[in-house]
Amino acid sequence: MDPALQKALADADAGRLEAAIAAVRVLSQRAPRRADALEVLAILLARAGRLQQAMHHFQRATALEPRSATLRANFGNALLQGGKPAEAAAEFQAALAIAPQDQPAWQGLFFAQAALRDRAAWLATAERILERWPDWRQIALLYVHGLREAQRIDDALAYLDAWNTRHPRDAAMLSGRAHLGNFRVQSREADFAGHQAYGAALGGSPRPPSVATAGPRPLRVGILSGDLRTHSVGFFLEPLLEHRPTDVECLAFSTQRAAAGDRMEPRFRALLPAWHDVETLSDPDLDQLLRAQRLDVLLELSGHTGGNRLGALRHTPAPVIVHALGYPNTTGHPAFDARVVDSHTDPPGADSFSSERLLRLDPCFLCYRPLPNAPEPTLPAGEAPIVFGSFNNTAKLSPETVALWSRLLRELPAARLFLKSEALSDPAHASTLAAQFAAHGLEPDRLEMRGFTAGLAEHLALYGRVHVALDPFPYQGTTTTCEALWMGLPVVVLEGDRHAARVGVSLLHAVGHPEWIARSEDEYVRLARDLATNLVRLRDLRAGLRGEVAASPLVDGPAYATRFFAALRSLLPASPDA
């Protein structure tokens, strides 16, 4: 590179960006047909945030040097930064036509297709990248994320297993494997081993802060979560915060920013005025921030789900670290002290499959906040065919769930199945799921699918089209079960052998309807069939079930908050004067 251009780039790196831009602008004006000068000028302008000018000069440069793969890839990056992913994708493809091995161009194409929300294209691009460079970790992580978003759980698990065989100490990939394992039937031993493998790979040497004591002073609780927004976790966190005792102080550490206009985030900010946005902090910086707050307890709400910052906790930045609400399994994390459960989700014997102490918060480990303006419960019209429904994330529809629900509908030939999930907005996914049911003899005209709905009230109103809600397995519903009960629907649950497969068991006990819990697949089919064909009973439930739920422990926020924070305080070391 020309020494003058090298100097300009060095000046920009040293913080003298405007001087560098001015110098290269003079050079490009003196030699307007020098593509290298125009390219460097465009790069510097993009770095300064002047994207329109940068794109103008990139266009001039590519007109002079159309066969430069590097130039086209840099132009693509500027277009992507400027919010023009379609044009960016075209530049990256042009770069790859010139230089098929250009890694930056492949990466740019991947991100451009992701920005276009063309999931099929960017998954295909990821596969082509990983075929050439199978150990490109950044692409591998995003590929797994894409497979999960596309509900291709089995493909994601197979890929993770292959990756983890080659890279057995990759904590992030082991975390992904532990999370996705909840969606499929596997032994408790294998499930626990997967979480333990994550903990072993994470490592970390504890450097605990000063130990707090349980003396007569406010309890200082940090809440670390990516879901302080409109999210399932929020429906269970809000009543806990709203009714926290006066001797409890809570601080927020938000790991993911909410979308513009989010409905619930302002409420959380009001409930948690000590708010820290930590999405961009490195693990060491987040560790230091948590330590500086002198917390008594850090309440971690994500587990292995999206937005988690488990890696930042490896050195134990709080005296007590507890998981609650967000993840239906042990974390396997060596720094975690306890996990909030109850005696239904984790009966005796469950302790041996948890790396944390089980903090049983009976009668239910959750408290639900119903939507204040939820529509009134209604029953489908009398002449309507029987409709079974599930509004769960379709990733939870395991092969065993699909087979059992198909069996149920075969026993009631006029019945229909109504599925609602945001993922069903993708026609390709809807078609794949329909084919899975068709393989078990369920005709397409007996299956209705609905994708995204704009508002929660509209979402809840759709329960009025369903007679009986069906819970998937082994990963049971949580928010959707609470919604269905609030809308007057009975929910049929298959009792499993671990937390993720017993959440519905806990919820039904909490609202006083354990008779809807099946202990076998045969009993599941019988319960669902008997409920669906008893219209008198269904009418009574539509009229009275909401009142039963409202009077139950499931929505008793004050009592729940009292139990919850007392349980947290019990984890602190006793005061020396006690």
C-alpha positions, 0 to 999 in steps of 0.5 A: 500500500502507498505509504501515505495511505498506510499513514492515514490508517495508522493515524485513524487507529491512533485516534486522529480519524478526521486528520486521516480523512482530510489527508486521504481526501486531498490525495484522492482529489489529486488522483481521482482514478486511484481506486486504492485511495478511494477505498481507504477514504471510504473505509475511514468515512464508514468508520466515522459513521458518514455512511452515505459518503462512504458508499459513494466513494466505494461505488467510485472505487469499484467502478475503477477496480471491479475485479477486486474481491477485497474492495467489494467485500469492504463495500458490502460491509459499509452497505450492511452497516448502512442498513442495506443488506440486499445490496450488501449481499450482492457485493459479497456474492460478487467478491466470492465470484472473484475469490471463492476462498475469501473468508471475510466475504463469506462472513459478510454474506452470512450476516447480510442474509441474516439481516434479510431474515432469509433463514433458508439462505443464511443457513445454506451459506453457513453450511457452505462456510463450515464445509470449507472451514469446519472449525470456524467457531463464530459461524458454527455458533450462529449456525446452531442459533439459526437451526434452533430458530428454524426449529430444527432441533434434531439437526442442531443436536446432531451438529452440536454432538459432532462439534463437541466430539472435536472440541470437548472443552468448548463451554458455549457449545456445551451450553447449547447442547445442554439447553437443546437436550431439554426438548428431546427424550433422553435419560436423566443420567445423560441429561445431567452429564451434559450439564456437568460437562458444561460446568467442567469446561467452563472452569474458573477459580472462585474469587468470592467477594466479602461474605454477607451475613443474614443480619437485620438489614436490607437484603441486596439482590442483583437480578441478571437477565436478558428478559427484562421485557415482554417475555415469558420470564417477565410474566413471572418476575413482575409480581415478585418485584411488585410485592417484594418486602420493604427490607429487600433492595433489587438491582437490575443487570439487563443483558439484552436490550428490549425492542423499541416500544416494548410494553413491559420494559418500562414497567421493569425499569420503574420497579428496578430504578437501579438499572445497568445495561450490561449487554456490551460489557466483557465477562471480566467487566461484568464480573467487576461491576457485579462485585462493586455492587456488594450484593448479598444474592445474585439472582440469575434468570436465564440459565442456558437460554438466549442472552445468558452471561453464565461465563461472566459468573465463573469467578463467583462475583456474589456471595450467593448465586441462585437461578430461578424462573428462566431455565427448567434444569440444573445449570451445571455451573460451579459457582451457583449455590441454589436453584428455585424449584418446588416439591412437584417439579423436583420431588425427593431424588431430584437432588442427585441430578442437580449441581445446585442445592434445590430450594423448594418453594412450595406450593409452587415455584412460580407466580403468574401475572395474568394480562390485565385486559385479557378477554373473557373466556369463551367456548367454541360454538356448539356446532363446532368440531372438537378442537385440541390446541397448543400455543407452545413453541413448536420446538417443544413438539417432540417426535413423541408428542407428535405421535401421541397427539396424532393418536388422540385425533385418530380416536376422534375422527372429527376432531381438529388440532390448532397450533399457534407459535411464532415459528409457524409464521415461516411457511417452510417450518409449517410445512415440515411440521404438517408432514410430521403429523401426516406421517402419523395419519393426521390429514392436513385439513385437520390441522390448523396453524397460526403464526405471530399475532400483534397483541397479547389480547388477540393471542389470548382470544384465540384460546376461545377456538379451543376446547382442550389444551394439550401440553407437550413433552418432555419439555412442558409448557409454562406461560402457555399453560397459565394462559390456557387455564386463565382462559378457562381451558383444561390442560392435559399434562403427561407427568415426567421424571425431571423438572422440565417434564413436571412444570405442568404437574406443579401448575395443575396442583397449584390451581387445584386440578391434579386430575388432569395429570396423566401418568401414562400415554394411554391415560393422557389420551383418555383424559383428553378424550373424556374432557373434550367430549363432555361439553357440560363440563367444558362450559362449567370450566369456561365459566368458573376456572378463571375464578379458581385460578385467581383464588389459587397460590399461582397468582398470589403475588404477596405470599409468593414474594414473601416466601421467595425472598425469605428463602433467599435470605435463608441462604446467607451465612448466619450473623456472628451475633445470632 
